[in-house]
C-alpha cells in the first residue's frame, strides 16, 4: 500500500511526522503504565469511587427504564388514537344510516309489510268532560 501523501513531502517533514507519531505512542504507553502502576489508580481510590460508580449505574438504569416507559406510552397513545378514529368513522356511518332509515318514506316501506297504512286524516283529540263534585 503506497502513501501518495508522503511522496509529496520532503524528508524533513516525513521525519517530523514520524517523530510526532512515536511521541504520541510513547505518551499513551506512559499513561497506561502510570494508570495501572498505582500512582493514579490505586485500590484505595478505586474503593472510594465505588459509591459514585454505583450511583451512576443506578441513574443509567433509571434513564433506560424511563425511556422504555415513555416509548410504551407513546405506542399506547398512538394505538388509542387509531381506535378513536375508527370508532368515530363507525359512529358517523351508523348515524347516517339511522337518519336514512328513520325518514318517513323508509318507515312507510318497513311497516307496509305489516299491513299498516299511513293516516290520511289528522288524528282527533278525545275530550272527556269533567264531572262536578257533589
DAURQUI-V121270 format. One record per residue. N is the residue number from 0. RES is the residue in one letter. PSI is psi in degrees with one decimal (* if undefined). OMEGA is omega in degrees with one decimal (* if undefined). D_LAST is the distance of its C-alpha to the last C-alpha in Angstrom with 2 decimals. Layout:
n->N res->RES psi->PSI omega->OMEGA d_last->D_LAST
n->N res->RES psi->PSI omega->OMEGA d_last->D_LAST
This chain:
n->0 res->X psi->119.4 omega->-177.5 d_last->130.29
n->1 res->X psi->150.4 omega->-179.4 d_last->131.83
n->2 res->X psi->104.7 omega->-178.7 d_last->130.50
n->3 res->X psi->-25.5 omega->-178.5 d_last->130.87
n->4 res->X psi->-40.6 omega->-176.2 d_last->129.72
n->5 res->X psi->-22.8 omega->179.0 d_last->132.66
n->6 res->X psi->-32.5 omega->-178.1 d_last->135.22
n->7 res->X psi->-9.2 omega->-178.3 d_last->134.50
n->8 res->X psi->154.2 omega->176.0 d_last->134.94
n->9 res->X psi->169.2 omega->-178.0 d_last->138.25
n->10 res->X psi->-34.7 omega->178.9 d_last->139.66
n->11 res->X psi->-44.5 omega->-179.1 d_last->138.91
n->12 res->X psi->-38.9 omega->177.8 d_last->135.23
n->13 res->X psi->-42.6 omega->179.8 d_last->135.07
n->14 res->X psi->-41.1 omega->178.4 d_last->136.66
n->15 res->X psi->-42.1 omega->179.5 d_last->134.27
n->16 res->X psi->-41.5 omega->179.1 d_last->131.27
n->17 res->X psi->-38.3 omega->177.8 d_last->132.65
n->18 res->X psi->-41.9 omega->180.0 d_last->133.26
n->19 res->X psi->-41.4 omega->178.4 d_last->129.69
n->20 res->X psi->-43.4 omega->179.6 d_last->128.31
n->21 res->X psi->-39.8 omega->178.7 d_last->130.56
n->22 res->X psi->-41.3 omega->179.0 d_last->129.50
n->23 res->X psi->-39.4 omega->178.1 d_last->125.82
n->24 res->X psi->-43.4 omega->178.4 d_last->126.51
n->25 res->X psi->-38.5 omega->180.0 d_last->128.46
n->26 res->X psi->-40.5 omega->180.0 d_last->125.72
n->27 res->X psi->-37.3 omega->176.8 d_last->123.06
n->28 res->X psi->-40.7 omega->178.6 d_last->125.33
n->29 res->X psi->-41.2 omega->179.2 d_last->126.00
n->30 res->X psi->-45.7 omega->179.4 d_last->122.27
n->31 res->X psi->-39.3 omega->178.6 d_last->121.54
n->32 res->X psi->-44.8 omega->-179.0 d_last->124.45
n->33 res->X psi->-30.0 omega->179.6 d_last->123.26
n->34 res->X psi->-45.3 omega->-175.5 d_last->119.64
n->35 res->X psi->-6.1 omega->179.8 d_last->120.52
n->36 res->X psi->-18.4 omega->179.3 d_last->123.46
n->37 res->X psi->-4.6 omega->179.2 d_last->121.23
n->38 res->X psi->-44.1 omega->-179.0 d_last->121.78
n->39 res->X psi->-49.7 omega->-175.5 d_last->118.41
n->40 res->X psi->97.6 omega->177.7 d_last->116.44
n->41 res->X psi->173.5 omega->-178.2 d_last->117.22
n->42 res->X psi->-33.3 omega->-179.5 d_last->115.33
n->43 res->X psi->-38.5 omega->177.9 d_last->114.06
n->44 res->X psi->-33.2 omega->178.1 d_last->112.63
n->45 res->X psi->-41.5 omega->179.6 d_last->111.08
n->46 res->X psi->-38.3 omega->179.9 d_last->109.41
n->47 res->X psi->-20.0 omega->179.8 d_last->108.14
n->48 res->X psi->-7.4 omega->-177.8 d_last->106.62
n->49 res->X psi->-44.6 omega->178.4 d_last->104.63
n->50 res->X psi->-40.4 omega->179.0 d_last->101.46
n->51 res->X psi->-42.7 omega->178.7 d_last->101.46
n->52 res->X psi->-40.1 omega->176.7 d_last->102.05
n->53 res->X psi->-41.8 omega->178.0 d_last->99.25
n->54 res->X psi->-43.1 omega->178.6 d_last->96.90
n->55 res->X psi->-38.0 omega->177.2 d_last->97.85
n->56 res->X psi->-41.4 omega->177.4 d_last->97.31
n->57 res->X psi->-44.8 omega->177.8 d_last->93.86
n->58 res->X psi->-38.1 omega->177.6 d_last->92.98
n->59 res->X psi->-44.2 omega->178.5 d_last->94.27
n->60 res->X psi->-41.2 omega->177.7 d_last->92.13
n->61 res->X psi->-42.0 omega->178.9 d_last->89.11
n->62 res->X psi->-44.7 omega->179.5 d_last->89.81
n->63 res->X psi->-43.4 omega->178.5 d_last->90.15
n->64 res->X psi->-41.5 omega->178.4 d_last->86.93
n->65 res->X psi->-39.4 omega->179.0 d_last->85.05
n->66 res->X psi->-44.6 omega->178.1 d_last->86.45
n->67 res->X psi->-42.3 omega->179.6 d_last->85.29
n->68 res->X psi->-42.2 omega->179.8 d_last->81.82
n->69 res->X psi->-41.8 omega->178.9 d_last->81.60
n->70 res->X psi->-42.6 omega->178.2 d_last->82.81
n->71 res->X psi->-38.0 omega->178.1 d_last->80.29
n->72 res->X psi->-41.5 omega->178.8 d_last->77.49
n->73 res->X psi->-41.3 omega->177.5 d_last->78.60
n->74 res->X psi->-42.2 omega->179.7 d_last->78.69
n->75 res->X psi->-42.3 omega->178.3 d_last->75.18
n->76 res->X psi->-42.0 omega->179.1 d_last->73.88
n->77 res->X psi->-43.1 omega->179.3 d_last->75.59
n->78 res->X psi->-43.6 omega->-179.6 d_last->74.14
n->79 res->X psi->-35.6 omega->178.4 d_last->70.61
n->80 res->X psi->-37.6 omega->175.2 d_last->70.94
n->81 res->X psi->-39.9 omega->179.1 d_last->72.08
n->82 res->X psi->-40.7 omega->178.0 d_last->69.13
n->83 res->X psi->-41.0 omega->179.2 d_last->66.69
n->84 res->X psi->-43.2 omega->179.0 d_last->68.33
n->85 res->X psi->-44.5 omega->179.6 d_last->68.02
n->86 res->X psi->-33.5 omega->176.9 d_last->64.37
n->87 res->X psi->-43.7 omega->177.5 d_last->63.71
n->88 res->X psi->-41.9 omega->-179.9 d_last->65.36
n->89 res->X psi->-42.4 omega->178.2 d_last->63.36
n->90 res->X psi->-45.2 omega->-178.2 d_last->60.07
n->91 res->X psi->-40.0 omega->179.8 d_last->60.96
n->92 res->X psi->-40.6 omega->178.0 d_last->61.95
n->93 res->X psi->-37.1 omega->178.1 d_last->58.82
n->94 res->X psi->-42.6 omega->178.2 d_last->56.64
n->95 res->X psi->-39.0 omega->178.7 d_last->58.41
n->96 res->X psi->-40.1 omega->178.2 d_last->58.09
n->97 res->X psi->-41.0 omega->178.1 d_last->54.34
n->98 res->X psi->-38.5 omega->178.6 d_last->53.92
n->99 res->X psi->-43.7 omega->-177.6 d_last->55.89
n->100 res->X psi->-19.9 omega->-178.3 d_last->53.93
n->101 res->X psi->4.1 omega->174.9 d_last->50.54
n->102 res->X psi->157.0 omega->-174.2 d_last->51.36
n->103 res->X psi->-41.0 omega->-178.3 d_last->49.43
n->104 res->X psi->-39.0 omega->178.9 d_last->52.54
n->105 res->X psi->-39.3 omega->178.1 d_last->53.40
n->106 res->X psi->-40.7 omega->179.6 d_last->49.88
n->107 res->X psi->-40.2 omega->177.8 d_last->49.96
n->108 res->X psi->-38.9 omega->-178.0 d_last->53.31
n->109 res->X psi->-42.8 omega->-175.9 d_last->52.03
n->110 res->X psi->-12.2 omega->177.9 d_last->48.85
n->111 res->X psi->-32.4 omega->178.7 d_last->50.74
n->112 res->X psi->-22.1 omega->178.8 d_last->52.46
n->113 res->X psi->-7.1 omega->-179.8 d_last->49.11
n->114 res->X psi->7.2 omega->179.0 d_last->48.21
n->115 res->X psi->144.4 omega->179.6 d_last->45.59
n->116 res->X psi->159.5 omega->177.9 d_last->45.83
n->117 res->X psi->142.1 omega->178.2 d_last->44.93
n->118 res->X psi->135.9 omega->177.9 d_last->41.90
n->119 res->X psi->-36.5 omega->178.4 d_last->43.09
n->120 res->X psi->154.9 omega->-177.3 d_last->39.88
n->121 res->X psi->157.7 omega->179.3 d_last->37.54
n->122 res->X psi->150.3 omega->-179.7 d_last->34.43
n->123 res->X psi->145.1 omega->-178.7 d_last->31.19
n->124 res->X psi->131.8 omega->178.8 d_last->27.96
n->125 res->X psi->123.3 omega->-178.5 d_last->24.99
n->126 res->X psi->127.3 omega->177.1 d_last->21.75
n->127 res->X psi->122.4 omega->-179.5 d_last->18.39
n->128 res->X psi->145.2 omega->179.4 d_last->15.61
n->129 res->X psi->139.7 omega->177.3 d_last->12.56
n->130 res->X psi->143.5 omega->179.2 d_last->9.26
n->131 res->X psi->142.5 omega->178.1 d_last->6.44
n->132 res->X psi->144.2 omega->-179.6 d_last->3.76
n->133 res->X psi->* omega->* d_last->0.00
